[in-house]
């Protein structure tokens, strides 16, 4: 039996990354933040498992609590995030090779002029991009401090933060 999940699909990950970058302010974000946003794009219900919301995410707590739970049993967010690492790396490398993104000092920026118009139209038609969840992912999460005891890495438990 073949089981498909978008978390492990490099093409879906590429679409997620481009859609996230297209939706973010200035079309750029830190590489680690991009991976975290991509993770919550696939597993939005896991936002509710954060021990406490860092600012400015705490202002979205009510919207986050209204995210419906997944029908699937999801294991530890940390192990899921770890499993997605190779998919993220492959997608980022592929997009960089195609000149759709640029990476400089761990900042991933969208090369908007190289995006096909058809893809931009797909972003605009995508139901998720019109949702509150997407606004939280691309507008609020990138504003959250990434490092330190109160940063997103610590609050989400997805990445090591003590040695940053």
Residue, then its C-alpha position, 0 to 999 in steps of 0.5 A: x500500500x502506498x501512502x502519500x503525505x505532502x510533508x515528504x513530497x519535494x514538489x509540494x515542499x517547493x510549492x510551499x516554500x515559493x508560496x510562503x516567500x511570495x506571501x511574506x513581506x519583502x519576499x525574504x525570510x531566514x532559512x530556519x524560519x522558512x522551514x518552521x513556517x513550511x512545517x506548520x503549513x503542513x501541520x497547522x494543528x500543531x501550532x496549538x501544541x506550543x507551550x506558550x505563544x511568543x509575541x506577536x503570535x500571542x495576539x493570534x491565540x484565538x485563531x490558532x485555537x480554532x484550527x481544526x485538529x487533524x484526522x491523522x495521529x501525529x507523533x512528536x512535532x520534533x520528530x516530524x520536523x526532523x523527518x522533513x529536513x531532507x525534503x526541505x534541503x532538497x527543495x531549497x537546493x532545487x529552487x536555488x538551482x533554478x534561480x527561483x530563490x537566492x540564499x545569502x547569509x541564511x536569508x532565503x529571498x524569492x527571485x520574483x522576476x523568475x517566477x512563472x506567471x502561471x504559478x503566481x496565478x495558482x498562488x492567488x487561486x489557492x484557498x489556503x492563501x486567503x485563510x487566517x492560517x496563511x496570514x498567521x504563517x507569513x505575516x506573524x511567524x516571520x516577525x517572531x524572534x527566532x533564537x533564545x529562550x523566548x524565541x520560536x525555536x524554543x517555544x515550538x521545540x522544533x529546533x535547537x536554540x541554545x548554541x545560536 
